Structure formats: structure tokens, C-alpha cells
Amino acid sequence: MPYDLDDTIAAIGTAPGGAVRGLVRITGPQTLACLSACFSCHDDNDLSLSTLKAPVVVLGTIRCESPNSQTISGCTLKIPCDLFLWPTDRSYTRQPTAELHTIGSPPLLDAVMNEVCNHGARAAEPGEFTLRAFLAGRMDLTQAEAVLGVIDARDQPSLDTALAQLAGGLSQPLTELRESLLQILAELEAGLDFVDEDIDFISRSALHDRLAEAKQTVAATIQQMANRADTVDLPRVAIIGAPNVGKSSLFNALISSEQQEVRALVSPQSGTTRDYVTAVIQIEGMPCEIVDTAGQEATLAGESIEQAAQKMTGEQSRQANLRLVCIDGMAADSIEEIRRMFPVDSYLVVRTKADLATDSAPDDQAISCSSVTGAGLDTLRSRIREQLMNTLQNDSGTVATTSARCTDSLRHADESLLRSLQLVEHSGGDELIAAEVRGALTELGRVVGAVYTDDVLDRIFSQFCIGK
């Protein structure tokens, strides 16, 4: 995504399709010049846009080429529109910004877009308006993610969560905490600068209390995220496949690092699992619900427990965001049939029992792993996270995405603060304590976006639609 803030960008800001009203949004240094070239005010005195210093609504028309100009030579349209203009940096992006509200006809909106692009603007990338708001300091990274949550909220609880996050419910206490830690760091470093003067800028007891309070805030935020993950719809991963193919063993292997009390029964006898078993785990920092299902038989006759289990397995598979389709690593199974059964990107094929396979696995893009030796499990976890992230981009997994990005950083910050407290309690040197405080500040900076990398921004803002 381009980060050139000197560009003027434009996009259609309403949903695709016809409507009574539609809008084209523009922002950037050349917004006023672009409008002056194609917008006319209804006022006979022709208001000069360049002289405006406050937000204003102006009624007028925008001149643009007809959508059928290839067949009607020289045809120019005058489309009525209301111009909502923020001419200074007091806007969403802290740049001159305008919205052209007009008839919601897709061809007319396309014509308006073409016109503004012909006069100095370029088509915006997905999320570029909110990216500019973030880069300009209008919001932090968690609030930018909350904008996506508001747009994509599917129910009232999801909307409430996103609005609370947008209002600073997550970032405000962390921003205040960063300010407190910066003050602690300044006092520690001042003491190091004047070590020969025997000046005590902060007492050990005060330092301990303030660090303990900081750690308590971080721990409470981690718990808040964990509680939120328990109360919202988490991405669901269903393990499916034939009986005795190793599904339950794979389930147990994936949750073992979480020290879950839930365990699936494992037996060499086919059909041991009659019900489904679930557990909430973290896959490389991303919370998700993993489901172990009953084995799927090709045919089942009569009303039986097995048949009920089959129906339940089918239901869990349909509800899943991702399916781990297990096939026996010792068998020469083909995945072509699996590809016909499930939509693209909705499944991963897993060859289980890799420790028992005598021949090398076929090159069919299946993931070979062993629940006994652990071989291939790290690769599987990475692929699960990657696939879920792709799914969340298309299915509005805002809370899960924010949690996945922030939880690891908060955990590292918590560990740094714990080490700093231990150093204080054991009379460690101020330079060591300061190093741990710096580490905590860096991790907290990643959460709110004071510290970021281009790939993090790309991953977040690529989930937005164009015009937001």
C-alpha cells in the first residue's frame, strides 16, 4: 500500500449498486484545486473554495464527461451534488477533505470518480483514508481496527465492542500507562546521568509501587482480551475425516501446549468419538475454537447413535471457518475429491500418522504431521493461522484480529515488567531496570501503533474496503 501523504486520493464511499444517494470522498493537499477544476457552486457569486477556513456544505454541480462519451462526442454532464468540505487539517485525515453527495447511480459515481482523478487525484487503496488518519495521529492502531469492526459488525454486541474500542476503551489505559513508564524511565536515566552526585530521583519503594501498578494494568488488559474472546464468536476449526484416521490424537496434540483439561478419547477401535469435543486455544497468538468430531462414514443405515454423530459432525463442519480434513498418512488417498467437496480456502488437508508412513508423502500440498513425534505440527499451526487470517479478512474477525496482534506484545510487556520488579526487589542496578522498562514500552508501543512496521500496517488496512 502506498504511504505517500502528498498524494490526493479519491474513492466511491458508498456500497456497490444503485441507491438514492451516493458519495465520492476526496482527501489530500490538492483537494481544493481538484474541486475548483470541476465543481460549480449554485451561488451566483461563485464561492471561492480556496478562501474557506471552516467546514461548510455547498450546493452545486460537478461537471464531468458523459459515461457514454465514446458514442456521444463532446457530451458533458452537470451532475447535481452537495459538497461537504473540510478545507483545513481539522478533518478525519488531517488533510483537506471533501465528500461529493449525489445521485447513487453507479455510472454517474464512476463518472465523478474519473473526473476528480483527471484533475489531480488518484484512486485510493483499501483502507487508505483510515491509514492516513492513523499516520496523522487522529487515532491509534487499535482504534483503526475498531473502524473496521464498526463497518463489518454483524450484530449489536459486535457493534458495541467495536464502538467501545473506537472510543479508546482498549488504548486509553495503555496510553496512560506508557506515559507513566516514560516518566519512570526518565527518572531512572536521570539517576544514571548523575550517579556520582548521589541524587535519588526515585526511591526504591516508589519505583516498586509504580512498576507493580503498571504490571497490574497490563495483566488486567490481557484478562480483558481473554474474557472478550470467551464471549464473542471465535474462529472455529473443525477436525473432520474418516473413523480412526487420527483426528482425536491431532486434537490432543494441538491443545497440549495450552495445558487444557479437555482431552479427546483415543482408541484403535473405530468410532470411539460419538460426540464432538471443543477447546479454546491460541494458534500463534490467535484465539480460536478447535472441534474434534466423530468419524465420517460413507454410509450409515437406520436410526442409530452413529447416525446422530454423523449429523452432528456435518453440522460442526458447516459452522466451521476452517476444516482440517484428515487422511491417513499411510494410505494413498487422493485429495481431488476433497477439493470438490469444500470451497477454496475453507480447508486444509492433513496427512496424519506421518511417523508410521514408510514412503515419503505425495506432493499434493497436504500437510504431513505426527501427533506422536510432533513432526509437522508447527507447520500446521502456521498454516491454520494464515488461513484463518485470510478468512477473517473476508468475514470481519475484528476482535480476533486485534487480539491476535496485541496479545503477544502485552504478554512480553508483562514479562518485562515482572523482571523489572524482581530487579527492584533484589537490588538490581538501575541500568538493568531501565532496560526492562524500555522493553515494556516498546511492546506497548506496538499495541497502540507508536511502534509499527509496514507489514503490520499492510496486514491491518488491507482488510478494509476501498473508500474507508
N, C-alpha and C positions, 0 to 999 in steps of 0.2 A: 504494500500500500504506500502511495507517495505521501511524504510528510512535509512537502513544500508549502509553507503557510503563506507564501507570496502569491500563490495561485488564487484565482477566484473560481469557485466551484458552484455547480447548479445541479439540481435533480428534481424530478417529479416527487412530491412528498405525500401523495395520496395513493391508496391501494389501486392495483391494476383494475381495469374495467371502467365502464361508464358510470357516471354519478351526476347528481345535480351540481355539485361543486368539486373542483379540483384545484391543486395548487402546485406551483413551481417555486422552489426555495433556492435562494442565491446567497452566498456569503464570500467575503474576501475583500482585498484592498480596492479592486476595481468595480465593486458592486454599483456604486453611484454612476460611474462612467458608462457601465453596461446598460443601466436603466435609461440614462439620458439619451442613448442612441436609439431606443426602441419603444419607450413608454411616453405617452402623451397624457397630460392632466386635463380633466374636463374644464378646469378653471380657465376662463378666457385670458387671464394674466399669465398663464403657463408657469406654474410654480417651479422655481429653480431648485432641483433636488440637492445640488451641491452646497446650498446655503443652510440646509436643515441641520439643527443641532439637537433635536429631541425626537423621540419616536412619534410617528404620525401615520394616519391612514389617509390615503389619497385615492380618489375615484378617477378612473381614466380608461385608456385603451392601450393595448400593445399591438404594434404593427409587426406583422410577420408574413413571410411568404405562404401562399396557399399550400396545403398538403398536396394539391393536385397541380402544382405549378409546372410540372413536366408536361402537362397536357393543356394548361391554360397559361399562355405566355404572359408574364408581367402581372399576374394576379396577386394583389397584396390584400391581406385581411387586416381588419381593425377589430381585435377581439376585446370586448369589454372586460375589465378586471378591476379589482380593488387591490391597491398596493399597500401592504403593511410594511413599513420601513423603520429599521433601527439604524440610523445613519452614523452612529459613533461606535465606540467599543463597549457600550452598555447593551450587549446582546448575548445570546447563547454562546456564541463562539468568540466573543470579544473582538469581533471584526464587523464592519458594516454588513448588515444582513437585511434581506428583503424576502417577502413572500408575495407572489402574484396569485390572487384568488380569482378564479374564473370558471367558465363552464367546464364540467367534468367529462368532456368528450376526449377519449384517448388521442384521436388525430389532432385535435386542437392543442392539447397539452404537449404533444410531440412537436408541434409547430412552434409553440412558445419556447420549448427547450432548445430547439435548433436555432431560434433567433437569438436567445441570450448567449448561446455558445458561439454564434457568429460574431458577437460583439465583445469577446474577451473572456468569457467563462469557459470552463471545461466540465465535462460530466463527472460528478462526484463518484468516488468509490464507496462500497458498502461501509456504513458507519463513520464516514469521514467528517460529518458535521459534529457528531459527539466526540470523535477523536480530537477535533480542533478545540472543543470545549474543555477536554481534559488537558491538552497541551497548554492551553491558555490559563489553566488554574481555576476554571469555573467549577470543576468537580474533581474528586479523586477517582481512582480506578474502580473502587467498589461501587461508587455512585454511577459511574459509566455503565458498569454491568447491570445496575439496577434499572437504567433506562431501557435496556433490552428486556428486562424482566417485566416492566410495565407494558411494553409493546406486546409481548408474547403471552401475558398472563391469561390462563385458560379458566380460572375460577376466582372467586373473591379471596380465599386465603392466599393464593399465589400473588394476586394484586396487592393485598395488604403487606405481604412480606417484601415485595419489590419497592412499594412506596416507603415503607419504614427504612429500608436500606438507602433509598434515594435521599431521604431526609437526613441521612447521617447517622442512623441508628447503629450501624456497624463501625463506621470510620471515625465518628466524633470522639468516642472514648480512646481510640488508638492514636488519634492525632494529639489529644491532650496528653496521652502517655508519652509520646515521642518528645513533646515539649519538656515534660518533666525529666526524661532521661537525658535530653540535651543539656539541661541545667545541671544535672548531676555530673555529666561528663565535663562540662566547663569547670566546675568546682574541683573535680579530681585533677584535671590538667593544669589548673592554676596552682594547685599544691605541688605538682611536679615541677612547674616552672620556678617556684620559689622554695625548693626543697631545702636550701641552705639557710633560709630565713626562719625556719621553724614556725611557719604560719599554718594554723589548722583551719582551712577553708570550710570543711565539713567534718563534723565529728563522726566517729565510727558508729555510734548508736543511731544518729540521724540518718547516716548512709544506709545502715541496715534496714531501718524502718521504711525508707523511701523505696529501696530496691524490693523489699518484701511486698509493699503495696503495688509496685509495678508488676511483679510476678503474679500477684493475685488478680490483677486486671486482665493479664494475658490468659491466665488459666480460665477465668470466667468467660472470656470470649471464645476460647476453644470449646468449652462446655456448651455455650450458646449455639455454636455451629453444630455440635453433635446432637443437641436436642432438636434443633431445626431439621436436621437430616432425618431424625426419627419420626417427625410429624408431617413431612411432605412426601410426595411421590418420588421415590428414588429410582434411578435407572435399574431395570430388572434384567438379570442374566439368568436364563433358564438352561440347565444341562439336560439334554434330551438324547435319546438313542435307544438301541435295542437292549433287551434284558442282558444283564451280566457283561456289559461291554466296558465297565469301569467307571460309570457315572458317579456313584457314591464315593468311590475312592478319590476321584478327582475333586469332588465337592469337599471332602475332608482335607485334602492337600491344600486347596485354595484358602480354606478358612483357618488352617493350622497356625499361621503366623498371627492371627487375631486372638488366639487362645480362646476360641469360642467353646461354650459348654455344649452347644448343639452339635451333634455328630450324626451322620447318616449310617445306618446299619450296612455292613459289608459282609457278603457271603458268597461262596462259589455257587450256591444254589440260585438258579434263575428265578426272577420275580420277587426277590426279597423286599424291595421297596414297593409298598402298596399305596402310600400317600406321598405327598410332596413335603420336603423339609426346606426351610428358608433360614438364612442368616444375613445380617448386615455386616459388610466388610469394607475395607479400604483397598482399592486396587491402585497402587502407586499414587496414593493421596486422594483418589476419587471415591466417595462413598457410593455403594451400590448394594442392591439386594440380590443375593445369589440363591437359586432354587434348584434343588435336586428332585427330579421327577421319576415316576415309575417308568420301567422299560416299555417301549412301544412294540407291540406285536403286530405282525402283518394282518392277522385276522383273529377275531375273538367271537365265539359263538355263545348265545344265551346270555341271560342276565346273571352277572357274577361280580365278585369283588374285583377281579381282574379287569372286567369291562368298565366298571366305575373308575378304576385307577387310570385306564386309558383315556376316558373322557376328561378326567382332571388334568392329566398330562397335556392333552390337547389344548385345554383352556389356559394353562400356565404358559404354554408355548405361544399362544396367540397374544397374551398380555405382555410378553417379554419385549424389551428393547433390543436384546441381543440373544441369540441362541447358540450355545456350544453344542454342535452336533457331533456326538462321539461315535467313532467307528473303531473297530478292533485293529490295533496296530499289527497283529499277526495275520489278519485276513487281507485278501486282495480286493478290498471294497473300492468301488468307484464313487467319486463324488459328483458325477454328472447328474444322477438322479436327485441328489440333494440340491444342486443348483436349480433344478426345475421346480423344486418344492417351495423354496423360500425366496423372497425379494432380495435383490442385490444389497449388500452391506447390512443385512439383518442376521447374519450367522457367521460363525467360524467353524471350520471342520477340524476336529481334534482326533488324531490317531493316538489312542491310549495304549497302555502296556508296552511302551517302547523298550522297556528292559527285557521283555520276553521275545521281542522280534529278532529273528535270526538274519533276515535280509534287511538291507537298507530300505527306508521308506520311499515309496514312489514320489517323484517330483510332481505333485498335484496341488501344491500350495496348502496342503493340510499341515497342521502343527502337530508334530510328534512330541509326546511327553510321557513321563513315567511318574505315577503317584508314589511309587516305592522309592526310587532314587532321587526324585526331584528334577530329573533332566527335562529341559524344555518348559518348566513351569514359569520361569522368569520371562521367557519369550511370550508365553501365553498371556501372562498378566499385562505385558506391554501392549499386545495386540488387542486385548479386551479394552484397555483404557483408550487406545487410539480409536477403536471402533465406536465406543460409547461417546467420545468427544464429537465424532462425526455425526452421530445420531442426535446428540444434544444440540448441535448447531442447527439441525433441521427441526428439532422438536422442543425448543425452548426450555432447556435444562438450566436455567439461570442460577438457581440456588446451588445446584450441584456443581456447576462450573465455578462459581465464586468460591465455594467450599474447597474444591479440588485445588484451586490456585493458592488459597490462603492458608489452609490447614498446616501444610508442611512448614511454611515460613513462621507461623505462630508457634508451632512446636519447637522450632530451632530457637526462636526468641525466648521461649520459656526455659529451654535448656541453658542458654547463655545467662539468663538472669539467675537461675539456680546456681550456676558455677560462680557467679559474682557474689552471691550471698554466702556461699561456702568459703570463698576467699576472705570476705569480711570477718566471718566467724573464726577463721583460723589465722587472722592477722596477715593475710596476704598483701603483697605490695600494691600500691595504688595503680601502678602501670598495668598490672595484670587485671585488676578490677576494671580499669578504663577500657582495656581491650575487649572484655566481655560485654561491657555496656555498648561499645561500638558495634559489636556483632549483633546485639539485640536491636539496635537502631537500624542497622542495615536490613534485617529481616522484616521489621515493622514497616520500613520504607517500601519494601516490595509489596506489602499488602495494600497500602493506600496509594501506591504509584509514585512515591518520591524517588524510588529506585526502580528502574524498569529496563527491559531490553526490547529491541524491535520485534523479536519473535513473539514475545508475550503480547505486545500490542496487536500484532497481526492476528494472533490466535483469538483474541477477545473481539476485536472490531470486525473481523471477517464474518462473524455470526450475525451482524446487523443486516438489515435490508438497505437498499440504496435510498437515499433521501432522509436518513435518520442520523 
